[in-house]
């Protein structure tokens, strides 16, 4: 069951990713280019975690550095898909904010859509790439129900999102009418 613990760590990390990415974008204090500045730091983080860490592990384990071309290109393509997806998370959030949607709500809408849709894409493509024994007619009904539930969950989280709290009203200015 170790896989489950590691998967849950990923769920937590990716679940928080959109929230902190949005906060980083806002924290850049640049409405026009803040999302790209935030994405730059996502890239730096990827370099630190996805380049330096495995490089250190490979060096410590004494790898032979043999890497077949097929594995390299498929892995590179996977990285491109991940980076393009991360980029379009920012574009989606920026687009929602431009449409006048509360920025906090935009993050919920975007990430709910992504995290409901991505497992559906993964399941369908995985089944197509590795068809089940007995063909597609052998796919159990609960699989289809799970796909429908994921789609329904994404729809419901998006459609019935909680309304944001109203913005805080500025404190009334202390008037100098109490002159002495």
N, C-alpha and C positions, 0 to 999 in steps of 0.2 A: 504493500500500500504506500510505499514511499513516493510513487508517482503522484498520488493524490495530494500529498503535502506540497510537493513542488508545484503542482498545477494550481493549488490554492494560493501559493505565494505569487504566482503569475497573475491570477485573478485579482488579487489585492493590488499588485503593482500596476496592471493595466487599468483597473478600475479607478485608481487614483491618478493615472497618467493624464487623462483629459482634464481633470479638475486643476491639477497643478500646471499643466500646459497653458490652460486659459488664464490662470493667475499670473503666470510668467509673462504672458502676452500683455495683460493689463499692466503688470508691474513695469514693463518697458516704457510706459507713459508716452507711447507713440501710436496714435490711432491708425495712421496709414501704414507704417512699416513694423509695428511692434510684433506682429505675428512672425515675421521673417527673422527678426532679432531673436525671438524666443526659439525658433526652429534652429538657428545657428547653435544655440547652447544645447539643444537636444542632440545635434550632431557631435558636439564636443563630448557629451556624455556617452554617446554611442562609441566614439573613438576610445574613450577611457575604458569602458566596460567590454565592448565587443572586439576591440583590437588588442589593446595592451594586456588584458586579463588572459585571453586564450593564448596569446603569444608567450606570456610568462609560464603558463601551464605546460605548453608544448616544449618549451625550453627545459623546464624542470623535469619533465617526463622523458626527455631525450628522444623526441620523435625523429623519424627518418625523413621527414619533409616530403614524402611521396604523396602527391595529391592528383588523382586522375582528373583529366579535363572535364569529364561529365559532372563529377562532384563539385568542382570549382564553379562551373557555369551555373548549375542549378542552385548552388548556395548563393552565388552572386545575384541571381535573379530573385531569390527569396529576399535577400537584403534590399534589392531595389523595390520590390513590392511593399516591404515594410516601411521603407523610407517614403515612398510615394503616398502610402496610406497615412503615415504620420503628417506629411505635408498637407494632405487634403483634410485632415482633422482641423487644422488651423484655418484653412480656406473656408470650410463649412461653418466654423464658429464665427469667422469674420463676416461671412455672408448673412448669417442669422442676425448678428448685431446690427449690420447695415439695414436689415429689414425692420429694425425697431424692436426686436425681441429682447427682453431683459437679458443681459450678458450671462447671469447665473443660470437662467433657464436654457439659454442656448447650449451651454455645456451639457446639461441633462438631456436635451433633445438629441444632440449630435451623438453623444456617447451611448445613449440608449439604443439609437438606431444602429450604430456600429456593432455594439455587443450583442444585439439580437440577430442582426443580419450575418455577421461573420461566421458564427457556428453553422448556420444554414448553408452558406457557401462551402464551408469546410466539409460538412457531411455529404453534400451532393457531389462535389468534385471528388472527394475521397472514395465514394461508392462507385463513381464512374471510372476512376483510375484503377480501382481494385474491386471489380464486381464480386458480389457474394457467390459462394458455392450454390449452385442451383439457379443462377441467373437472377435478374431483377425481380422476378415473380417470387423469389424466396425471401425478399426483404420483409421482415415482420411488421405488422400493422403498428405496433408501438413506436417504431422508427418514424413513420409518417405522422403519428400523433405528436411526437416530440418536435418534429419540424414545425407543425402547425402551432404548437404551444410556444415555441421560440418566436415565431412571427407574431402571434397574438400578444405575447409579453412585450415585445418591442413596440407594437402598436399601442398597447395600453399604457406603457410607461411614457410614451410620447404624447398621446391624446389626453391623458388624465394627470399630467404633471401638476404638482402643487403650484399655486400662484406664489410669486415671490412677495416677500414683505415689502410694504411701501417704503420708499426712501425716507431716511430719517429727516425730520424737519430741523432746519437750523435753529439753534437756540436764539431766543429773542435778544436783541441788542440791549444792553443796559443803557437806558437813557440818562442823560445828564440833567433831567428835569428836577431832580432832587438837589437843586442848588442850595447852598447854605447862605 
